[in-house]
Amino acid sequence: MDCRKVIEFHDHCLDVRESIVTKDHGFTPQRVSLQIEASCDSLREKGTCPHRNTPSPS
């Protein structure tokens, strides 16, 4: 949240869980989204963030 950095990742375990949960409840997912908003540990601990002046992705 502090530097607006976005990190995309793929995790097979999340795909499996999503499939199991939705099928167990009788749903077919159309779109799945996971968003984690977090504070920068470096900014909190050191007062600086190496990504702070990096342009945010569009």
C-alpha positions as MATLAB code, in Angstrom:
seq = 'MDCRKVIEFHDHCLDVRESIVTKDHGFTPQRVSLQIEASCDSLREKGTCPHRNTPSPS';
ca = [
       0.000    0.000    0.000;
       2.884    2.356    0.774;
       4.703    2.130   -2.565;
       1.785    0.867   -4.676;
       3.915   -2.026   -5.894;
       1.972   -4.841   -7.519;
       3.388   -8.345   -7.527;
       1.680  -10.930   -9.684;
       2.189  -14.586   -8.904;
       0.789  -17.994   -9.722;
       0.352  -20.651   -7.070;
      -0.875  -24.100   -8.033;
      -2.063  -24.752   -4.454;
      -4.462  -21.796   -4.650;
      -5.838  -23.111   -7.948;
      -6.490  -26.509   -6.358;
      -8.174  -25.008   -3.275;
     -10.369  -22.739   -5.385;
     -11.459  -25.703   -7.484;
     -12.246  -27.882   -4.469;
     -14.146  -25.170   -2.588;
     -16.256  -24.079   -5.541;
     -17.081  -27.638   -6.661;
     -17.979  -28.663   -3.072;
     -20.516  -25.850   -2.982;
     -21.901  -26.460   -6.465;
     -20.335  -23.470   -8.241;
     -18.400  -23.074  -11.449;
     -16.061  -20.101  -11.073;
     -16.191  -17.438  -13.766;
     -13.432  -15.259  -12.359;
     -11.193  -15.616   -9.327;
      -9.222  -12.802   -7.758;
      -6.962  -12.661   -4.732;
      -5.743   -9.301   -3.537;
      -3.501   -8.767   -0.555;
      -2.949   -5.211    0.631;
       0.110   -4.814    2.822;
       2.377   -2.252    4.439;
       6.054   -2.109    3.515;
       8.277   -3.701    6.181;
      11.314   -1.723    4.998;
       9.455    1.592    5.238;
       8.209    0.751    8.717;
      11.578   -0.514    9.996;
      14.047    1.779    8.218;
      11.929    4.740    7.134;
      12.742    4.107    3.473;
      11.391    1.845    0.761;
      13.483    0.808   -2.247;
      10.322    0.752   -4.384;
       8.831    4.045   -3.243;
      10.026    6.077   -6.243;
       9.466    3.260   -8.735;
       6.587    4.119  -11.083;
       3.518    2.039  -10.318;
       2.306   -0.307  -13.071;
      -0.671    0.842  -15.125;
];
